[in-house]
Amino acid sequence: MSSAPADTVPETLGDRMKRYEAGTEQLLPDDQPMIIRVDGHGFSKFTRGFDKPFDVRLHAAMAQLAADLLVYFPAASLAYTQSDELTLVFPATGAARPFNGRVGKLATLSTNKIWRLSPPNFGIRKSFVVKCRFFV
């Protein structure tokens, strides 16, 4: 078993994890429009018992989530909802993307933001899961 030379500081666990993450990080280009689409997973089960084809509670929740995401991601120029989908559009400005376009960071923060803001806050007593995709 080899050991580090006496004059070097051993790598911390946190530094090692960041090094692993850096090797797999995807970055979105600044010079192209970016679209984030978040949608429900198992949504038909989640909506069992809701008014079909339109439930005013779900509509209000999705509209509020879209508005909240526009505040959270001020670089987005448009938010659109349909059914269980919420889409954010970021124009190609050439300026740095939110979180420097780091896909992992954008995906986890956008899905987490939706999860934290949703159903119980709108009188909906069910929980749901969301997934996130990116397009340029």
C-alpha distance (Angstrom), angle and dihedral (degrees) to the residues before:
residue distance angle dihedral
M1 . . .
S2 3.79 . .
S3 3.76 123.6 .
A4 3.79 131.5 -153.7
P5 3.80 116.7 -93.6
A6 3.80 112.2 -91.7
D7 3.83 93.1 -113.0
T8 3.85 96.7 56.5
V9 3.78 128.5 82.4
P10 3.80 113.0 -124.3
E11 3.80 115.0 -111.5
T12 3.80 112.8 -102.8
L13 3.78 120.6 -126.3
G14 3.81 89.8 -113.9
D15 3.81 92.3 53.2
R16 3.79 90.9 48.2
M17 3.84 92.1 51.3
K18 3.83 90.8 49.6
R19 3.80 89.3 51.2
Y20 3.82 90.6 52.5
E21 3.81 91.3 48.4
A22 3.81 93.2 48.3
G23 3.79 90.1 59.1
T24 3.81 92.6 59.6
E25 3.81 102.2 33.7
Q26 3.80 116.6 125.6
L27 3.80 119.1 -152.4
L28 3.80 126.1 -157.2
P29 3.82 116.4 -136.4
D30 3.81 118.6 -107.5
D31 3.81 94.6 -143.8
Q32 3.83 98.3 63.3
P33 3.81 131.9 63.2
M34 3.79 112.2 -96.1
I35 3.79 125.7 -148.5
I36 3.79 125.4 -164.9
R37 3.79 115.4 -164.2
V38 3.78 119.5 -170.8
D39 3.78 119.6 -176.3
G40 3.77 139.8 169.8
H41 3.77 124.0 -92.3
G42 3.82 113.9 -142.4
F43 3.79 88.9 4.6
S44 3.82 96.4 158.9
K45 3.81 89.1 60.9
F46 3.81 90.5 46.0
T47 3.83 92.1 52.5
R48 3.81 95.7 49.1
G49 3.79 105.5 127.2
F50 3.80 94.7 23.2
D51 3.81 121.6 120.7
K52 3.82 110.0 -89.7
P53 2.96 134.4 -109.3
F54 3.82 90.1 4.4
D55 3.79 130.3 19.8
V56 3.79 115.7 -169.7
R57 3.84 92.5 -152.0
L58 3.78 92.3 55.3
H59 3.80 91.9 44.6
A60 3.82 91.4 51.6
A61 3.81 91.5 46.8
M62 3.81 93.4 50.6
A63 3.82 93.1 45.7
Q64 3.81 90.7 50.7
L65 3.81 91.7 47.0
A66 3.81 89.8 52.3
A67 3.81 90.7 50.8
D68 3.82 91.6 47.2
L69 3.80 92.1 50.3
L70 3.82 90.6 51.5
V71 3.80 87.4 56.5
Y72 3.82 92.4 45.5
F73 3.83 92.3 46.8
P74 3.84 102.9 35.4
A75 3.82 91.5 173.8
A76 3.82 88.9 68.2
S77 3.80 113.0 99.2
L78 3.80 99.3 -167.1
A79 3.79 139.8 25.7
Y80 3.79 121.0 -166.7
T81 3.80 131.2 -178.2
Q82 3.77 131.8 -165.9
S83 3.78 123.6 166.3
D84 3.81 105.6 -44.4
E85 3.82 94.9 -17.0
L86 3.77 126.8 100.5
T87 3.80 118.0 -174.3
L88 3.81 127.9 -167.7
V89 3.80 121.0 -167.0
F90 3.79 122.3 -156.3
P91 3.82 116.0 -168.2
A92 3.78 122.2 -131.2
T93 3.78 101.1 -102.8
G94 3.78 101.0 152.2
A95 3.81 87.5 -123.5
A96 3.78 120.1 119.5
R97 3.79 115.1 -77.5
P98 3.79 120.7 -119.6
F99 3.82 107.1 -78.0
N100 3.82 87.0 7.9
G101 3.81 90.0 -72.5
R102 3.80 93.0 -67.4
V103 3.82 103.7 165.7
G104 3.80 95.1 -155.6
K105 3.79 92.7 51.5
L106 3.82 94.2 45.0
A107 3.82 92.7 47.2
T108 3.77 96.4 48.6
L109 3.79 95.1 43.2
S110 3.81 96.2 46.3
T111 3.81 93.9 47.8
N112 3.79 91.9 43.3
K113 3.80 91.7 49.7
I114 3.80 91.0 52.7
W115 3.79 92.6 45.8
R116 3.82 92.4 49.9
L117 3.79 94.6 47.7
S118 3.74 99.6 42.9
P119 3.78 147.3 87.3
P120 3.81 105.1 -4.3
N121 3.80 89.8 48.4
F122 3.81 90.0 58.1
G123 3.80 99.4 46.5
I124 3.80 92.2 -98.1
R125 3.79 109.4 134.4
K126 3.79 97.4 -158.4
S127 3.77 132.1 85.2
F128 3.78 126.9 -138.1
V129 3.78 142.7 -171.9
V130 3.81 125.5 -124.8
K131 3.79 133.3 -161.4
C132 3.78 129.0 -159.2
R133 3.82 135.5 -143.3
F134 3.81 133.5 -177.4
F135 3.78 131.4 -148.3
V136 3.80 131.6 -176.3
